[in-house]
Amino acid sequence: MQRFAYTGRSAAGSVSGTLDGPNASAVADQLLARGVTPLKIQAEGGAVVAATDSPSIDWRALFKQKVTGVDLMLFCRQLNTLLRSGVPILRALLGLQESATNLTFKDTLAEVRRSLESGIELSMSFAQHANIFDHFFVAMVRVGEMTGRLEEVFLRLFKHLEFEVFMRQQVKSALRYPMFVMIAMIGAIAVINVMVIPAFAGVFKAFGAELPLATRILLGTSRFTIDYGWMLLGGAVIGAAAFHHWKHTPAGKLQWDGIQLRIPIAGKIVRKATLARFARSFALALKSGVPVEQALSVVAQTAENAYLAKRIEGMRDSVERGESILRAAIAAGVFTPVVLQMIGVGEETGAVDELMEEVAELYSNEVQYELKTLAQQIEPIMIVFIGILVLILALGVFLPVWDLGRVAFKK
């Protein structure tokens, strides 16, 4: 046995330490079983087995083309086809590297191929590029290496990434119209406050008549916007920056992800989409032969919702203590009765992976329906908001005009 120093990433962040093992591959297996994706493993007094990029800032990376989910999806599908056809992995990577249209991804594949040629395993070669290949991707490739079913794993990863890309596209499509309307309304309010109301203010002042309360409020709001608009804009920018920073801190992200699940209308969509992603990832890991504890750890690391990830980590701890998956899921307190029922039946029949796939399909369909009807759900709220805005403007602007015209007519 030899002692190895390692660094890696887990759901909690970067980790490091030492482990004993016969070789670096065995140490990597131990780390993956604990839910840690290895980034560097070095025998004490020996050479580095896998290393991350330099921690210094690479300013060129800021201008590099971003690797998208579609790039990864196509990569997995093509690699699956090549491996099924009997093409060696090195030759397959070389062909995909030469045909890649994304320059960043082309460079990444070149580095992965060089690492593989130097004797580093494929999963650890991918792990060196954690900004492109996440924990789940690396763990699944590792499982494929251990079981000798890499081509099957890449096919499942393709389907998984296809689902992820589809979900993101659906969310963007559903939010495009409401966001456009909200921006237009904010712009209209700004124009009214800065240009329209001040013009009426001069007319009202010339008559010297007492103005209604609604009009005085509008005039005060307009005056405040003109005088202190720069402060409002600065405050909005500072507030947005502070919120952005807060939600990217561990505590802030945890709280914000929990709040997202309770937001009216959008909350139920986020919850269903998150559960669909969990069910599909969990099913994929189990189908690939990953033990339940390790599968839960890997799924927790790749969950985009930190609130759910923490609950899944709690599930893993409970399962490691000997509790059933169902009891651990109930204690987590984030799963719907449908998910709990499927987990219970799956444990009894030994088909948790199949039933989790059914849960993923069920919630995927529900999310698609919710997203398609999202605009219809938001429209009544927006109509009410616009109606209130128009009413305030009508009372504040046209009522005094009507009163002043009536007084002038009597004279």
C-alpha positions as CSV (number, residue, x, y, z in Angstrom):
1,M,0.0,0.0,0.0
2,Q,1.2,3.5,-0.8
3,R,0.0,6.9,0.5
4,F,-1.4,9.4,-2.0
5,A,-2.1,13.1,-1.6
6,Y,-5.2,14.3,-3.4
7,T,-7.3,17.3,-4.2
8,G,-10.9,17.2,-5.5
9,R,-14.3,18.7,-5.5
10,S,-17.4,17.7,-3.6
11,A,-20.8,19.2,-3.0
12,A,-19.3,21.3,-0.2
13,G,-16.5,22.7,-2.3
14,S,-12.8,21.9,-2.7
15,V,-11.3,19.2,-0.5
16,S,-7.8,17.7,-0.1
17,G,-6.1,15.1,2.0
18,T,-4.3,11.8,1.9
19,L,-5.4,8.2,1.3
20,D,-3.7,4.8,1.2
21,G,-4.1,2.6,-1.8
22,P,-2.4,0.1,-4.1
23,N,-2.5,2.6,-7.0
24,A,-4.0,6.0,-8.1
25,S,-6.9,4.3,-9.7
26,A,-8.0,2.6,-6.4
27,V,-7.6,6.0,-4.6
28,A,-9.9,7.6,-7.3
29,D,-12.5,4.9,-6.7
30,Q,-12.4,5.6,-2.9
31,L,-12.9,9.3,-3.5
32,L,-15.8,8.8,-6.0
33,A,-17.4,6.5,-3.4
34,R,-17.3,9.3,-0.9
35,G,-18.8,11.8,-3.4
36,V,-15.5,13.5,-4.3
37,T,-14.4,14.0,-7.9
38,P,-10.6,13.7,-7.9
39,L,-8.7,16.5,-9.6
40,K,-5.2,15.7,-8.6
41,I,-3.7,12.5,-7.2
42,Q,0.0,12.4,-6.4
43,A,2.0,9.6,-4.8
44,E,4.0,10.9,-1.9
45,G,7.5,11.4,-3.3
46,G,6.2,10.5,-6.8
47,A,4.7,12.1,-9.9
48,V,1.4,13.8,-10.3
49,V,-1.3,11.5,-11.7
50,A,-3.8,14.2,-12.5
51,A,-3.5,18.0,-12.2
52,T,-5.8,20.9,-12.5
53,D,-5.1,24.0,-14.5
54,S,-2.9,26.7,-12.9
55,P,-4.9,28.7,-10.3
56,S,-3.6,32.0,-11.7
57,I,-6.1,34.0,-13.8
58,D,-6.0,33.3,-17.5
59,W,-7.2,36.5,-19.1
60,R,-7.5,34.7,-22.5
61,A,-10.2,32.4,-21.0
62,L,-12.5,35.5,-20.7
63,F,-12.7,35.8,-24.4
64,K,-12.9,32.1,-25.3
65,Q,-16.0,30.6,-26.9
66,K,-18.2,29.0,-24.3
67,V,-18.9,25.2,-24.4
68,T,-22.6,24.8,-24.4
69,G,-24.8,21.9,-23.4
70,V,-25.5,21.2,-27.1
71,D,-21.7,20.7,-27.7
72,L,-21.5,18.2,-24.9
73,M,-24.7,16.5,-26.0
74,L,-23.4,16.0,-29.6
75,F,-20.0,14.9,-28.3
76,C,-21.6,12.1,-26.2
77,R,-23.7,10.9,-29.1
78,Q,-20.9,10.9,-31.5
79,L,-18.5,9.2,-29.1
80,N,-21.1,6.5,-28.4
81,T,-21.5,5.8,-32.1
82,L,-17.7,5.6,-32.6
83,L,-17.1,3.3,-29.6
84,R,-20.0,1.0,-30.7
85,S,-18.4,0.8,-34.1
86,G,-15.2,-0.5,-32.5
87,V,-13.1,2.7,-32.9
88,P,-10.4,3.0,-30.2
89,I,-11.0,5.8,-27.7
90,L,-7.9,7.8,-28.7
91,R,-8.7,7.7,-32.4
92,A,-12.3,8.6,-31.6
93,L,-11.2,11.6,-29.6
94,L,-8.8,12.7,-32.3
95,G,-11.6,12.5,-34.9
96,L,-14.0,14.5,-32.7
97,Q,-11.3,17.0,-32.0
98,E,-10.7,17.6,-35.7
99,S,-14.4,18.0,-36.5
100,A,-15.3,20.2,-33.5
101,T,-16.5,23.7,-34.5
102,N,-16.2,25.1,-31.0
103,L,-12.6,26.2,-30.7
104,T,-12.6,26.0,-26.9
105,F,-14.0,22.5,-27.0
106,K,-11.5,21.5,-29.7
107,D,-8.6,22.6,-27.3
108,T,-10.2,20.8,-24.4
109,L,-10.5,17.5,-26.4
110,A,-6.8,17.9,-27.4
111,E,-5.8,18.2,-23.7
112,V,-8.0,15.2,-22.8
113,R,-6.4,13.1,-25.5
114,R,-2.9,14.1,-24.4
115,S,-3.7,13.2,-20.8
116,L,-5.1,9.9,-21.9
117,E,-1.9,9.2,-24.0
118,S,0.2,9.9,-20.9
119,G,-1.5,7.1,-19.0
120,I,-4.2,9.1,-17.1
121,E,-7.6,7.5,-17.1
122,L,-10.4,9.0,-19.2
123,S,-12.5,10.0,-16.3
124,M,-9.6,11.8,-14.6
125,S,-8.7,13.5,-17.8
126,F,-12.2,14.9,-18.0
127,A,-12.0,15.9,-14.3
128,Q,-9.1,18.2,-15.1
129,H,-11.7,20.4,-17.0
130,A,-14.3,20.7,-14.3
131,N,-15.7,23.9,-15.8
132,I,-16.9,21.8,-18.8
133,F,-17.3,18.3,-17.5
134,D,-19.3,18.4,-14.2
135,H,-19.2,15.9,-11.3
136,F,-22.0,13.8,-12.7
137,F,-20.3,13.5,-16.1
138,V,-17.0,12.4,-14.6
139,A,-18.6,10.0,-12.2
140,M,-20.6,8.3,-15.0
141,V,-17.5,8.0,-17.2
142,R,-15.7,6.5,-14.2
143,V,-18.5,3.9,-13.9
144,G,-18.2,3.1,-17.6
145,E,-14.5,2.5,-17.2
146,M,-15.0,0.2,-14.3
147,T,-17.8,-1.8,-15.9
148,G,-16.4,-1.8,-19.5
149,R,-19.6,-0.2,-20.8
150,L,-18.3,3.3,-21.9
151,E,-20.4,3.4,-25.1
152,E,-23.6,2.7,-23.1
153,V,-22.7,5.3,-20.5
154,F,-22.2,8.0,-23.2
155,L,-25.5,7.1,-24.7
156,R,-27.2,7.7,-21.4
157,L,-25.3,10.9,-20.9
158,F,-26.5,12.0,-24.3
159,K,-30.1,11.5,-23.3
160,H,-29.5,13.2,-19.9
161,L,-27.9,16.2,-21.5
162,E,-30.7,16.3,-24.2
163,F,-33.2,16.6,-21.4
164,E,-31.2,19.3,-19.7
165,V,-30.9,21.4,-22.9
166,F,-34.6,21.0,-23.7
167,M,-35.6,22.2,-20.2
168,R,-33.4,25.3,-20.4
169,Q,-34.8,26.1,-23.8
170,Q,-38.3,25.7,-22.6
171,V,-37.8,28.0,-19.6
172,K,-36.2,30.7,-21.7
173,S,-39.0,30.5,-24.2
174,A,-41.6,30.7,-21.6
175,L,-40.0,33.7,-19.8
176,R,-39.3,35.7,-22.9
177,Y,-42.7,37.3,-23.3
178,P,-43.3,38.2,-19.6
179,M,-39.8,39.7,-19.4
180,F,-40.4,41.8,-22.5
181,V,-43.7,43.1,-21.1
182,M,-42.2,43.9,-17.8
183,I,-39.3,45.8,-19.4
184,A,-41.8,47.7,-21.6
185,M,-43.9,48.6,-18.5
186,I,-40.9,49.9,-16.6
187,G,-39.8,52.0,-19.6
188,A,-43.3,53.4,-19.9
189,I,-43.5,54.4,-16.2
190,A,-40.1,56.1,-16.5
191,V,-41.2,58.1,-19.6
192,I,-44.4,59.1,-17.9
193,N,-42.6,60.3,-14.8
194,V,-39.8,62.1,-16.6
195,M,-41.6,63.6,-19.6
196,V,-45.4,63.4,-19.4
197,I,-46.3,64.4,-15.8
198,P,-43.9,67.4,-15.7
199,A,-45.7,68.8,-18.8
200,F,-49.0,68.6,-17.0
201,A,-47.5,70.1,-13.9
202,G,-46.9,73.4,-15.7
203,V,-50.5,73.5,-16.8
204,F,-51.8,72.8,-13.3
205,K,-49.6,75.4,-11.8
206,A,-50.8,78.1,-14.2
207,F,-54.4,77.6,-13.1
208,G,-53.4,77.8,-9.4
209,A,-56.3,75.4,-8.4
210,E,-56.2,72.9,-5.7
211,L,-55.3,69.5,-7.1
212,P,-56.7,66.1,-6.1
213,L,-54.6,63.8,-3.9
214,A,-53.8,61.4,-6.7
215,T,-52.4,64.2,-8.8
216,R,-50.3,65.5,-6.0
217,I,-48.9,62.0,-5.4
218,L,-48.1,61.7,-9.1
219,L,-46.4,65.1,-9.2
220,G,-44.4,64.3,-6.1
221,T,-43.3,61.0,-7.6
222,S,-42.3,62.7,-10.8
223,R,-40.4,65.4,-9.0
224,F,-38.6,62.8,-6.9
225,T,-37.7,60.8,-10.0
226,I,-36.3,63.8,-11.8
227,D,-34.3,65.1,-8.8
228,Y,-33.1,61.8,-7.4
229,G,-33.3,59.6,-10.4
230,W,-29.5,59.0,-10.4
231,M,-29.8,57.9,-6.8
232,L,-32.6,55.4,-7.7
233,L,-30.5,54.1,-10.6
234,G,-27.4,53.8,-8.4
235,G,-29.4,52.1,-5.7
236,A,-30.8,49.6,-8.1
237,V,-27.4,48.8,-9.5
238,I,-25.9,48.4,-6.0
239,G,-28.9,46.3,-4.9
240,A,-28.6,44.1,-7.9
241,A,-24.9,43.6,-7.4
242,A,-25.4,42.9,-3.7
243,F,-28.1,40.4,-4.4
244,H,-25.9,38.7,-7.1
245,H,-23.1,38.4,-4.6
246,W,-25.3,37.2,-1.8
247,K,-27.0,34.4,-3.9
248,H,-23.5,33.2,-5.0
249,T,-22.3,32.7,-1.4
250,P,-23.0,29.2,0.1
251,A,-25.5,30.5,2.6
252,G,-27.1,32.8,0.2
253,K,-27.5,30.2,-2.5
254,L,-29.0,27.8,-0.1
255,Q,-31.6,30.3,1.1
256,W,-32.4,31.6,-2.4
257,D,-32.8,28.1,-3.9
258,G,-35.2,27.3,-1.0
259,I,-37.1,30.5,-1.7
260,Q,-37.4,29.7,-5.4
261,L,-39.3,26.6,-4.6
262,R,-42.0,28.7,-2.8
263,I,-42.4,31.5,-5.3
264,P,-46.1,31.7,-6.6
265,I,-46.6,30.2,-10.1
266,A,-42.9,29.8,-10.8
267,G,-42.1,27.9,-7.7
268,K,-44.1,24.8,-8.7
269,I,-42.4,24.8,-12.1
270,V,-39.0,25.0,-10.5
271,R,-39.9,22.2,-8.0
272,K,-41.2,19.9,-10.7
273,A,-38.2,20.6,-13.0
274,T,-35.8,20.0,-10.1
275,L,-37.5,16.7,-9.1
276,A,-37.5,15.6,-12.8
277,R,-33.7,16.3,-13.0
278,F,-33.1,14.4,-9.7
279,A,-35.2,11.4,-10.8
280,R,-33.5,11.2,-14.2
281,S,-29.9,11.6,-12.7
282,F,-30.7,9.1,-9.9
283,A,-32.1,6.5,-12.4
284,L,-29.1,7.0,-14.8
285,A,-26.6,6.4,-12.0
286,L,-28.4,3.3,-10.7
287,K,-28.8,1.8,-14.2
288,S,-25.1,2.3,-14.7
289,G,-24.3,0.2,-11.6
290,V,-23.5,2.9,-9.1
291,P,-24.2,2.0,-5.5
292,V,-27.2,3.9,-4.0
293,E,-25.0,5.9,-1.5
294,Q,-22.6,6.9,-4.2
295,A,-25.5,7.7,-6.6
296,L,-27.1,10.0,-4.1
297,S,-23.8,11.7,-3.5
298,V,-23.2,12.2,-7.2
299,V,-26.7,13.5,-7.8
300,A,-26.3,15.9,-4.9
301,Q,-23.1,17.3,-6.4
302,T,-24.8,18.0,-9.7
303,A,-28.1,19.3,-8.4
304,E,-28.5,22.9,-9.5
305,N,-30.6,23.7,-6.5
306,A,-28.4,23.9,-3.3
307,Y,-31.5,23.5,-1.1
308,L,-32.3,20.1,-2.7
309,A,-28.7,19.1,-2.8
310,K,-28.4,19.5,1.0
311,R,-31.5,17.3,1.5
312,I,-30.1,14.7,-0.9
313,E,-26.8,14.7,1.1
314,G,-28.9,14.1,4.2
315,M,-30.6,11.2,2.4
316,R,-27.2,9.7,1.6
317,D,-26.1,9.9,5.3
318,S,-29.3,8.2,6.3
319,V,-28.9,5.4,3.8
320,E,-25.3,4.9,4.9
321,R,-26.6,4.4,8.5
322,G,-28.8,1.6,7.2
323,E,-32.2,3.3,6.7
324,S,-34.3,2.6,3.6
325,I,-34.3,5.0,0.7
326,L,-38.0,5.7,1.4
327,R,-37.5,6.6,5.0
328,A,-34.6,8.9,4.1
329,A,-36.6,10.6,1.3
330,I,-39.5,11.2,3.8
331,A,-37.1,12.7,6.3
332,A,-35.7,15.0,3.6
333,G,-39.1,16.7,3.3
334,V,-38.7,17.9,-0.3
335,F,-40.3,15.1,-2.3
336,T,-43.9,15.0,-3.4
337,P,-46.1,12.0,-2.6
338,V,-45.8,10.7,-6.1
339,V,-42.0,10.5,-5.8
340,L,-42.2,8.9,-2.3
341,Q,-44.7,6.3,-3.6
342,M,-42.5,5.4,-6.5
343,I,-39.5,5.1,-4.3
344,G,-41.4,2.8,-1.9
345,V,-42.7,0.6,-4.7
346,G,-39.2,0.6,-6.3
347,E,-37.5,-0.6,-3.2
348,E,-40.1,-3.4,-2.7
349,T,-39.7,-4.6,-6.3
350,G,-36.0,-3.8,-6.8
351,A,-36.8,-1.5,-9.7
352,V,-36.0,1.9,-8.2
353,D,-34.2,3.0,-11.4
354,E,-37.1,2.1,-13.7
355,L,-39.7,3.9,-11.5
356,M,-37.4,6.9,-11.2
357,E,-37.3,7.1,-15.0
358,E,-41.1,7.1,-14.9
359,V,-41.1,9.9,-12.3
360,A,-38.7,11.9,-14.5
361,E,-41.0,11.4,-17.6
362,L,-44.1,12.3,-15.6
363,Y,-42.6,15.6,-14.2
364,S,-41.0,16.4,-17.5
365,N,-44.4,16.3,-19.2
366,E,-45.9,18.4,-16.4
367,V,-43.1,21.0,-16.7
368,Q,-43.6,21.2,-20.4
369,Y,-47.3,21.8,-19.9
370,E,-46.7,24.4,-17.1
371,L,-44.2,26.2,-19.3
372,K,-46.5,26.3,-22.3
373,T,-49.3,27.8,-20.1
374,L,-47.0,30.1,-18.1
375,A,-47.9,33.1,-20.2
376,Q,-51.6,32.4,-19.7
377,Q,-51.1,32.2,-16.0
378,I,-49.1,35.4,-15.8
379,E,-51.4,37.4,-18.2
380,P,-54.2,38.0,-15.6
381,I,-51.6,39.3,-13.1
382,M,-50.1,41.6,-15.7
383,I,-53.5,42.8,-16.9
384,V,-54.5,43.7,-13.3
385,F,-51.2,45.5,-12.7
386,I,-51.5,47.4,-16.0
387,G,-55.2,48.3,-15.1
388,I,-54.1,49.7,-11.7
389,L,-51.4,51.7,-13.4
390,V,-53.8,53.1,-16.0
391,L,-56.3,53.9,-13.2
392,I,-53.8,55.9,-11.2
393,L,-52.7,57.8,-14.3
394,A,-56.3,58.5,-15.2
395,L,-57.2,59.8,-11.8
396,G,-54.0,61.7,-11.4
397,V,-53.8,63.4,-14.8
398,F,-57.2,63.5,-16.4
399,L,-59.4,64.2,-13.4
400,P,-57.8,67.6,-12.6
401,V,-57.9,68.4,-16.3
402,W,-61.6,67.6,-16.3
403,D,-62.2,69.7,-13.2
404,L,-60.2,72.7,-14.6
405,G,-62.1,72.5,-17.8
406,R,-65.4,72.5,-16.0
407,V,-64.4,75.5,-14.0
408,A,-63.3,77.4,-17.1
409,F,-66.6,76.5,-18.9
410,K,-68.6,77.9,-16.0
411,K,-66.7,81.2,-16.2
